[in-house]
């Protein structure tokens, strides 16, 4: 997963479909909205320094990811395009090269070869999964989606080929059953999950790198002993409302490099590809469990909620 805020561009690629800053699961990772499974571990990456002027020091705004099923000579072949809501299923997929062959060699990113994100189109349900690969290149992971409707699957990976770049491919997934879409949660500077409160400060700006700081607390006291998760103290994925464009934001500093301490503040540098509403999903680990906090923010406005704004939360968020 490369490039600051691909906001993994785990949560802006989703412009034409649900093709994202928390839940948990066994073989399954963070989950939001509804009861998620249990979690294990996740990843970091050095992020660019925030910039004073618009743009990225002469570079264009990083493109959103996950909007295409094929890109750069690789294709996401989702072998399980449909599941039943409320029932645990085996989600299977293969990443293929331009010759149609299954890819079996990858660069490890944040301790994993492939990071898989599943999010509902209304951005209420979120899963960060870590699938396992069979010898023939087929990937699989258990998944339990609580509600019927449309979902977007994002595969974040970097092939082992020389000079290969990080890619995020996306495909649609349908969960059958009675369906009632939910409204996007109102913007808020605070999210609550599993007894924790997470506050976000900073602004998400379109076309310009900016810093977002998240502070974790429990029972009114700052949490100062967060544990590394996939190589970082926090993992943030952002998805753009409307098309689910996928952006992966990387933390500023890594555990042990002298620039990051184990909480309560977690800092990220992110760049939104456009103005609009985004859903941020933050994964963090404490006392051996991974938790997910979810926020709705507006690019171009303050990330923190205005006085009187309802607090954001991850429905039935789970720890890992």
C-alpha positions as CSV (number, residue, x, y, z in Angstrom):
1,X,0.0,0.0,0.0
2,X,1.8,3.1,-1.1
3,X,1.4,6.8,-1.4
4,X,0.1,8.9,1.4
5,X,-3.7,8.9,1.5
6,X,-4.7,6.6,-1.2
7,X,-7.8,7.6,1.6
8,X,-4.8,2.3,0.0
9,X,-5.6,4.8,-3.1
10,X,-6.2,0.1,4.9
11,X,-10.2,3.1,4.3
12,X,-10.2,7.3,-2.6
13,X,-11.0,4.9,-5.2
14,X,-14.5,3.9,-5.5
15,X,-15.8,6.5,-7.9
16,X,-18.0,4.3,-9.9
17,X,-18.8,1.7,-7.4
18,X,-18.2,1.2,-3.8
19,X,-15.9,0.9,-6.5
20,X,-13.2,3.6,2.3
21,X,-9.5,5.7,8.8
22,X,-13.2,-0.6,13.0
23,X,-13.9,-4.1,13.7
24,X,-12.2,-7.4,14.4
25,X,-12.2,-11.1,13.3
26,X,-10.5,-14.4,13.2
27,X,-8.8,-14.5,9.8
28,X,-11.0,-11.5,9.4
29,X,-9.9,-8.0,10.5
30,X,-11.5,-4.8,11.6
31,X,-15.2,-4.5,11.2
32,X,-17.6,-1.6,11.6
33,X,-21.4,-1.6,11.9
34,X,-22.7,-4.8,13.2
35,X,-20.8,-7.5,15.0
36,X,-17.5,-8.1,13.3
37,X,-15.2,-11.1,13.7
38,X,-12.0,-11.0,15.6
39,X,-8.7,-9.5,14.5
40,X,-5.0,-10.0,14.5
41,X,-2.6,-7.5,13.1
42,X,-2.0,-4.6,10.4
43,X,0.6,-2.1,8.8
44,X,2.5,1.4,8.6
45,X,4.4,3.4,6.1
46,X,6.4,6.6,6.1
47,X,4.1,9.5,5.1
48,X,5.1,12.6,3.3
49,X,5.5,15.8,5.2
50,X,2.5,18.1,5.2
51,X,3.0,20.9,2.6
52,X,2.3,24.5,2.8
53,X,1.2,25.0,-0.7
54,X,-1.4,23.2,-2.7
55,X,-0.5,20.1,-4.5
56,X,2.4,17.8,-3.7
57,X,5.6,19.6,-4.2
58,X,5.3,19.6,-8.0
59,X,3.4,16.3,-8.1
60,X,-0.2,15.8,-9.0
61,X,-2.7,14.6,-6.4
62,X,-2.4,10.8,-6.0
63,X,-5.2,9.1,-7.9
64,X,-7.9,7.3,-6.0
65,X,-7.8,3.6,-6.0
66,X,-10.2,0.7,-6.2
67,X,-12.4,2.2,-8.9
68,X,-11.2,-0.3,-11.5
69,X,-11.2,-4.1,-11.6
70,X,-8.2,-4.0,-13.9
71,X,-5.2,-1.7,-13.9
72,X,-1.5,-1.8,-14.8
73,X,-1.8,-5.2,-16.4
74,X,-3.4,-6.9,-13.4
75,X,-7.0,-8.0,-12.8
76,X,-9.0,-8.8,-9.7
77,X,-11.0,-12.0,-10.4
78,X,-13.6,-12.2,-7.7
79,X,-14.8,-15.8,-7.6
80,X,-17.4,-15.1,-5.0
81,X,-19.5,-12.2,-6.3
82,X,-22.5,-13.1,-4.1
83,X,-23.0,-14.1,-0.5
84,X,-26.0,-14.3,1.9
85,X,-26.3,-11.6,4.5
86,X,-25.9,-12.8,8.1
87,X,-24.2,-16.1,7.0
88,X,-20.5,-16.8,7.2
89,X,-19.1,-17.5,3.7
90,X,-15.7,-18.2,2.2
91,X,-14.7,-15.2,0.0
92,X,-12.4,-16.3,-2.8
93,X,-10.5,-14.3,-5.4
94,X,-7.5,-14.5,-7.7
95,X,-5.2,-11.7,-8.9
96,X,-4.2,-12.3,-12.5
97,X,-1.5,-10.8,-14.8
98,X,-2.1,-9.6,-18.3
99,X,-1.7,-13.2,-19.5
100,X,-4.4,-14.4,-17.3
101,X,-2.1,-16.3,-15.0
102,X,-2.6,-16.2,-11.2
103,X,0.0,-14.0,-9.5
104,X,1.9,-16.0,-6.8
105,X,4.7,-13.6,-5.9
106,X,4.2,-10.4,-4.0
107,X,6.1,-7.8,-2.1
108,X,5.1,-7.8,1.6
109,X,3.4,-4.5,2.7
110,X,2.7,-3.9,6.3
111,X,3.5,-7.5,7.1
112,X,1.1,-8.9,4.5
113,X,1.1,-9.8,0.8
114,X,-2.4,-8.6,0.2
115,X,-4.8,-6.5,2.2
116,X,-8.4,-6.9,1.5
117,X,-11.1,-4.3,2.4
118,X,-14.8,-4.9,2.1
119,X,-17.2,-1.9,2.6
120,X,-20.9,-1.4,2.1
121,X,-21.9,1.2,-0.4
122,X,-23.6,3.2,2.3
123,X,-20.2,3.2,4.2
124,X,-21.7,1.8,7.4
125,X,-20.2,-1.7,7.3
126,X,-16.4,-2.1,7.0
127,X,-14.1,-5.1,7.1
128,X,-10.3,-5.2,6.9
129,X,-9.4,-8.8,6.1
130,X,-6.1,-10.7,5.7
131,X,-6.8,-13.6,3.3
132,X,-4.5,-16.7,2.8
133,X,-3.1,-17.8,-0.5
134,X,-3.1,-21.3,-1.8
135,X,-0.3,-22.7,-3.9
136,X,-2.2,-22.0,-7.2
137,X,-2.6,-18.3,-6.3
138,X,-6.2,-18.4,-5.1
139,X,-6.9,-16.2,-2.1
140,X,-9.6,-16.9,0.5
141,X,-10.9,-15.6,3.7
142,X,-14.1,-16.0,5.8
143,X,-16.5,-13.1,5.8
144,X,-19.8,-12.4,7.5
145,X,-21.7,-9.4,6.2
146,X,-24.5,-8.3,8.6
147,X,-26.8,-6.6,6.1
148,X,-28.1,-7.2,2.6
149,X,-27.1,-4.8,-0.2
150,X,-24.2,-3.7,-2.3
151,X,-20.5,-3.9,-1.2
152,X,-17.2,-3.1,-2.7
153,X,-14.2,-5.4,-2.4
154,X,-10.7,-3.8,-2.5
155,X,-7.5,-5.8,-3.0
156,X,-4.3,-3.8,-2.1
157,X,-1.1,-5.4,-3.2
158,X,2.3,-4.9,-4.9
159,X,3.5,-7.6,-7.3
160,X,7.1,-8.9,-6.8
161,X,8.1,-7.9,-10.3
162,X,10.9,-5.4,-10.6
163,X,9.7,-1.8,-10.6
164,X,6.1,-3.0,-9.9
165,X,4.0,-0.4,-8.2
166,X,1.3,-0.7,-5.5
167,X,-2.2,-1.3,-6.9
168,X,-5.7,-1.2,-5.4
169,X,-8.2,-3.1,-7.5
170,X,-11.9,-3.1,-6.8
171,X,-14.9,-5.3,-7.6
172,X,-18.6,-5.4,-6.6
173,X,-20.0,-7.9,-4.1
174,X,-23.7,-8.5,-3.4
175,X,-25.2,-9.7,-0.2
176,X,-28.6,-11.1,-0.6
177,X,-31.6,-10.5,1.7
178,X,-34.0,-7.7,2.7
179,X,-32.2,-4.4,2.0
180,X,-32.7,-0.9,3.5
181,X,-29.8,1.5,2.8
182,X,-28.7,3.7,5.7
183,X,-27.9,7.4,5.5
184,X,-24.2,8.4,5.7
185,X,-23.5,9.2,9.4
186,X,-23.3,13.0,10.1
187,X,-19.8,14.6,10.3
188,X,-18.3,14.3,13.7
189,X,-14.9,14.8,15.4
190,X,-15.5,11.9,17.9
191,X,-16.1,8.2,17.4
192,X,-16.8,5.6,20.0
193,X,-16.1,1.9,19.8
194,X,-15.8,-0.9,22.3
195,X,-15.5,1.4,25.3
196,X,-13.0,3.7,23.6
197,X,-13.4,7.3,22.4
198,X,-11.3,8.5,19.5
199,X,-11.1,12.2,18.5
200,X,-9.8,13.5,15.2
201,X,-8.3,17.0,14.8
202,X,-7.2,18.6,11.5
203,X,-8.7,19.2,8.1
204,X,-8.9,16.9,5.1
205,X,-8.1,19.2,2.1
206,X,-8.8,18.4,-1.6
207,X,-5.6,18.4,-3.6
208,X,-3.4,19.3,-0.7
209,X,-1.5,17.3,1.9
210,X,-2.7,17.9,5.4
211,X,-2.2,16.3,8.8
212,X,-4.8,14.5,10.7
213,X,-4.3,13.7,14.4
214,X,-6.3,11.1,16.2
215,X,-6.3,10.7,20.0
216,X,-7.5,7.5,21.7
217,X,-8.9,7.5,25.3
218,X,-10.9,5.2,27.6
219,X,-13.0,6.1,30.6
220,X,-11.9,9.7,30.0
221,X,-8.2,9.0,30.2
222,X,-5.7,9.0,27.3
223,X,-4.5,5.6,26.2
224,X,-0.7,5.8,26.2
225,X,0.2,2.2,25.5
226,X,-1.2,1.4,22.1
227,X,0.4,-1.6,20.4
228,X,1.8,-1.8,16.9
229,X,-0.7,-3.2,14.4
230,X,0.7,-4.4,11.1
231,X,3.8,-2.4,11.8
232,X,2.1,0.9,12.9
233,X,0.3,2.3,15.9
234,X,-2.7,3.1,13.7
235,X,-4.0,2.2,10.2
236,X,-6.3,4.6,8.4
237,X,-8.5,4.0,5.4
238,X,-10.7,6.6,3.8
239,X,-13.5,6.1,1.3
240,X,-15.2,8.8,-0.7
241,X,-19.0,8.9,-0.4
242,X,-20.8,8.4,-3.7
243,X,-18.3,6.2,-5.5
244,X,-16.2,4.6,-2.7
245,X,-13.0,5.8,-4.1
246,X,-10.3,4.2,-1.9
247,X,-7.5,6.1,-0.2
248,X,-4.9,4.6,2.1
249,X,-3.3,7.0,4.5
250,X,0.0,6.2,6.1
251,X,1.1,7.1,9.6
252,X,3.8,9.7,10.2
253,X,6.6,7.7,11.7
254,X,6.9,4.1,12.6
255,X,7.2,2.2,15.9
256,X,10.8,2.4,17.1
257,X,12.0,5.1,14.7
258,X,11.8,7.8,17.3
259,X,9.1,9.8,15.7
260,X,6.1,7.9,16.9
261,X,5.1,7.1,20.4
262,X,2.5,4.5,21.6
263,X,-0.4,6.9,21.9
264,X,-2.6,8.6,22.6
265,X,-1.9,10.7,19.5
266,X,-1.6,9.0,16.1
267,X,-0.7,11.3,13.2
268,X,-1.4,10.8,9.5
269,X,-0.7,12.8,6.3
270,X,-3.5,12.6,3.8
271,X,-4.6,14.2,0.5
272,X,-8.2,14.1,-0.7
273,X,-8.6,13.8,-4.4
274,X,-11.6,16.0,-4.4
275,X,-14.0,18.0,-2.2
276,X,-16.8,16.0,-0.7
277,X,-17.7,13.7,2.2
278,X,-15.4,10.9,3.2
279,X,-15.7,8.0,5.7
280,X,-12.5,7.4,7.8
281,X,-11.9,4.1,9.4
282,X,-9.1,3.9,12.0
283,X,-7.8,0.6,13.2
284,X,-5.8,0.6,16.4
285,X,-4.6,-2.2,18.8
286,X,-4.8,-2.1,22.6
287,X,-4.4,-4.9,25.1
288,X,-4.1,-7.5,22.4
289,X,-7.3,-6.5,20.5
290,X,-7.8,-4.5,17.3
291,X,-10.6,-1.9,17.3
292,X,-12.1,0.2,14.6
293,X,-13.4,3.8,14.9
294,X,-15.3,5.4,12.1
295,X,-15.7,9.1,11.2
296,X,-17.5,11.1,8.6
297,X,-15.6,14.2,7.5
298,X,-15.9,16.8,4.8
299,X,-12.9,17.5,2.6
300,X,-12.3,21.2,2.5
301,X,-13.7,21.7,6.0
302,X,-12.5,21.1,9.6
303,X,-12.3,17.4,10.5
304,X,-13.5,18.1,14.0
305,X,-17.2,18.3,14.6
306,X,-18.8,21.7,15.2
307,X,-20.4,22.2,18.6
308,X,-23.6,20.3,18.8
309,X,-22.7,17.8,16.1
310,X,-23.6,14.2,17.1
311,X,-20.7,11.9,17.9
312,X,-19.7,9.5,15.2
313,X,-19.4,5.8,16.0
314,X,-18.9,2.4,14.4
315,X,-22.1,0.4,14.6
316,X,-21.5,-2.7,16.6
317,X,-17.7,-2.1,16.2
318,X,-15.6,-5.0,17.3
319,X,-12.3,-5.5,18.8
320,X,-9.9,-8.1,17.3
